[in-house]
Each structure stands twice: as C-alpha cells, then as structure tokens.
C-alpha cells in the first residue's frame, strides 16, 4: 500500500514533469535561453525531441522516477505514469477546438468544415480586423 507522502511526491513529480517539459518544448525561457538552446539543436534528433512535449515528458520523468522509487517495477510504473499524467495535463491546458464552416466560395457543393483552435480564430480576427460577426472593426 502506498503511503500518503508517496502519493504527494508522485503528484509533485507529475507537476514537475509537466513544468519542465512545457518549459523546454513551448517556452522561450528566461532571457530567451531555452529558445536559443532549441534553435542551436536544429533539425537533428535532439532538436526534434525539444519540439515534442510528449517525447520530452518521457525523458524528464526518468530521473524523477529513479529518485523517488526504489524497486525496478515501481520505477517503471512511476516513469510511465508521470509522463502520462503530464501529457494529460498538457492536453487539458490546450485551447479548445471549434468547427466552423468554410467560406462559400471555397465550399462549393461540399458540406465540409474546418477544425481550428479558438486561439487561432481570435488571432485571425485580430489580423483581419474582423470582430467575429462578419463586420470589420474601426481599425480595419
């Protein structure tokens, strides 16, 4: 049976796995250190690793699992569990996707729709000056 402190350590390790993986994959870091490091790694294997949150979470979780657990089976389960939980946190934190119809000139006779994140939709509205109801804002 796992003690309460073991659960707390596991939860903290999951949060640490998510935080470090997110920092390395998605953030610029203090003084742009992380983004410069990622750009120096280029398109090689390590550079591609730095672009993938899910891949990074596996590697970030390894030392935490080795540090927190003693038996090989506990380490294996903790390693995969920490990475998996960090991946779930990453998916929960993403902007939700919305489905919107294609414009009439590109739609033709088909009834397709385009899947976009809401953040992308807002960014496009800002760039085009569209306030979301089809009209243009005063600036555009």
Legacy VTK file of the C-alpha trace (Angstrom):
# vtk DataFile Version 3.0
C-alpha trace
ASCII
DATASET POLYDATA
POINTS 140 float
0.000 0.000 0.000
1.333 3.429 -0.950
1.655 5.973 1.826
0.209 9.482 1.649
3.677 11.016 1.309
4.377 8.720 -1.655
1.209 9.951 -3.365
2.137 13.552 -2.647
5.620 13.008 -4.046
4.161 11.340 -7.117
1.772 14.250 -7.724
4.602 16.752 -7.269
6.757 14.714 -9.664
3.921 14.784 -12.237
3.668 18.561 -11.904
7.451 18.908 -12.162
7.473 16.667 -15.242
4.794 18.809 -16.876
6.511 22.078 -15.930
9.985 21.177 -17.168
8.637 19.520 -20.341
6.461 22.546 -21.098
9.349 24.925 -20.476
11.663 23.012 -22.802
9.126 22.411 -25.585
6.929 25.518 -25.609
8.516 28.467 -23.841
11.321 30.909 -24.556
12.672 30.726 -21.005
14.355 33.447 -19.005
16.484 35.726 -21.183
15.387 33.571 -24.171
17.833 30.860 -23.074
15.538 27.951 -23.897
14.543 29.206 -27.341
18.200 29.835 -28.192
19.110 26.352 -26.965
16.337 24.804 -29.089
17.456 26.732 -32.176
21.061 25.590 -31.724
19.936 21.978 -31.651
18.465 22.500 -35.124
16.585 19.802 -37.023
18.586 16.878 -35.672
17.251 14.219 -33.336
17.700 16.394 -30.229
16.123 19.394 -31.932
13.061 17.357 -32.886
12.913 15.997 -29.333
12.767 19.544 -27.975
9.756 20.269 -30.198
7.687 17.365 -28.862
6.161 17.775 -25.413
5.138 14.118 -25.275
8.638 12.849 -26.107
10.240 15.254 -23.651
7.951 14.209 -20.819
9.268 10.646 -21.089
12.864 11.835 -20.696
12.092 14.375 -17.980
10.244 11.760 -15.908
13.186 9.282 -15.895
15.356 10.968 -13.224
12.309 11.705 -11.079
11.199 8.063 -11.160
14.731 6.909 -10.339
14.965 9.389 -7.467
11.573 8.739 -5.882
11.120 4.982 -6.198
13.321 2.031 -5.256
12.130 -1.152 -6.942
12.501 -1.544 -10.723
8.789 -2.248 -11.172
7.796 0.862 -9.152
10.260 2.954 -11.157
8.872 1.697 -14.461
5.268 2.336 -13.438
6.110 5.748 -11.957
8.077 6.743 -15.059
5.228 5.939 -17.438
2.621 7.274 -15.007
4.382 10.616 -14.541
4.831 11.070 -18.269
1.254 10.008 -18.995
-0.201 12.325 -16.353
1.939 15.211 -17.629
0.619 14.529 -21.156
-2.953 14.623 -19.852
-2.252 17.951 -18.144
-0.838 19.284 -21.400
-3.949 18.242 -23.332
-6.291 19.741 -20.732
-4.423 23.050 -20.864
-4.710 23.473 -24.636
-7.149 25.861 -26.265
-10.372 24.094 -27.232
-11.014 23.368 -30.896
-14.026 24.757 -32.709
-15.564 23.680 -36.002
-16.513 26.438 -38.402
-17.853 26.233 -41.944
-15.651 27.092 -44.916
-16.421 30.297 -46.782
-18.996 29.936 -49.577
-16.516 30.453 -52.429
-14.281 27.584 -51.231
-17.100 25.356 -50.039
-18.798 24.666 -53.389
-21.234 21.754 -53.253
-19.495 20.039 -50.346
-20.555 20.288 -46.740
-17.133 20.258 -45.066
-16.000 22.253 -42.059
-12.618 23.324 -40.776
-11.317 22.427 -37.313
-9.429 25.276 -35.616
-8.447 26.214 -32.126
-10.207 29.236 -30.686
-6.868 30.933 -30.102
-6.102 30.682 -33.831
-9.547 32.074 -34.648
-9.004 35.104 -32.380
-5.547 35.652 -33.897
-7.029 35.628 -37.407
-9.746 38.093 -36.342
-7.111 40.459 -34.966
-5.044 40.201 -38.147
-8.015 40.771 -40.476
-9.801 43.339 -38.291
-12.924 41.130 -38.206
-14.764 41.374 -34.871
-16.303 37.893 -35.210
-19.753 38.815 -36.568
-18.587 39.311 -40.135
-18.146 43.086 -39.836
-14.860 44.932 -39.782
-13.662 46.858 -36.756
-12.934 50.585 -36.939
-9.214 49.929 -37.373
-9.594 47.663 -40.445
LINES 1 141
140 0 1 2 3 4 5 6 7 8 9 10 11 12 13 14 15 16 17 18 19 20 21 22 23 24 25 26 27 28 29 30 31 32 33 34 35 36 37 38 39 40 41 42 43 44 45 46 47 48 49 50 51 52 53 54 55 56 57 58 59 60 61 62 63 64 65 66 67 68 69 70 71 72 73 74 75 76 77 78 79 80 81 82 83 84 85 86 87 88 89 90 91 92 93 94 95 96 97 98 99 100 101 102 103 104 105 106 107 108 109 110 111 112 113 114 115 116 117 118 119 120 121 122 123 124 125 126 127 128 129 130 131 132 133 134 135 136 137 138 139
